[in-house]
Amino acid sequence: MTTVKSIPMDLPEASVEKLFYLEAVCGPEIHIGDVGKGEMNIYPVIGGYFEGEKMRGEIMNFGADWNYFQHSDGIDVISTRYLLKTDDGVVISIFTDGRCIETPEQMEMESRGEFVDPGTYYFRQHLFFQTGAEKYKWLNGIIAFAVIGFKPTGEICYNAYMLK
């Protein structure tokens, strides 16, 4: 099969729109152990808030953060499921899937409650939303991602963006 080179299609440039800032509070770690694809730890999501121009509200005490730390390559594979409740009473399910890459020194600093600048490590996630509320159904079909950091007090913070 031969490939014929043609004139490239003129496609729109990608841009992003900030959806909200979020701070999640997690409960104590539940250590599961080596499950074959890494060390598994689960962190219950017990609260927090989110705030943006199009939506704001609280994080409900429902859900968790599943981490698979792969020692061989230093990648923390993170999946979460939890619930957002908007200030107008709508519940939105959120599922995230991402990666965190830190040095052993950065992880040790965090375990001691020290601040590690989020600009010095890589922590990104895909965000997937589900809701039946007409006002927020636009979330069901978007491509969204987050740039994430940790506070020394343990909160997970992120800026959520929609790819336009």
Long-range contacts (C-beta under 8 A, 24 or more apart in sequence): 14-163, 14-164, 15-163, 15-164, 16-161, 16-162, 16-163, 16-164, 17-161, 17-162, 17-164, 18-52, 18-53, 18-159, 18-160, 18-161, 19-52, 19-54, 19-55, 19-144, 19-160, 19-161, 19-162, 20-50, 20-51, 20-52, 20-54, 20-55, 20-56, 20-159, 20-160, 21-50, 21-51, 21-52, 21-157, 21-158, 21-159, 21-160, 22-48, 22-49, 22-50, 22-51, 22-59, 22-146, 22-157, 22-158, 22-159, 22-160, 23-48, 23-49, 23-50, 23-151, 23-155, 23-156, 23-157, 24-48, 24-59, 24-65, 24-82, 24-155, 24-156, 24-157, 25-59, 25-154, 25-155, 26-65, 26-154, 26-155, 26-156, 35-68, 37-68, 37-70, 37-77, 38-68, 38-69, 38-70, 38-71, 38-77, 39-68, 39-69, 39-71, 40-66, 40-67, 40-68, 41-66, 41-67, 41-69, 42-66, 42-67, 43-67, 45-80, 45-82, 48-155, 50-84, 50-160, 52-160, 55-86, 55-136, 56-86, 56-87, 57-84, 57-85, 57-86, 57-87, 57-88, 58-84, 58-85, 59-83, 59-84, 59-85, 60-84, 60-85, 60-91, 65-156, 74-101, 74-102, 74-103, 74-104, 75-99, 75-100, 75-101, 76-100, 76-101, 76-102, 78-125, 80-125, 86-136, 88-135, 90-131, 90-133, 90-135, 90-136, 91-131, 92-129, 92-130, 92-131, 92-133, 92-136, 92-139, 93-129, 93-130, 93-131, 94-127, 94-128, 94-129, 94-130, 95-127, 95-128, 95-130, 96-125, 96-126, 96-127, 96-128, 96-146, 97-125, 97-126, 97-128, 98-123, 98-124, 98-125, 98-126, 98-146, 98-148, 99-123, 99-124, 99-125, 100-148, 110-150, 110-152, 113-152, 113-153, 114-152, 115-151, 115-152, 116-150, 118-147, 118-148, 118-149, 118-150, 123-147, 123-148, 123-149, 123-150, 124-148, 125-158, 127-160
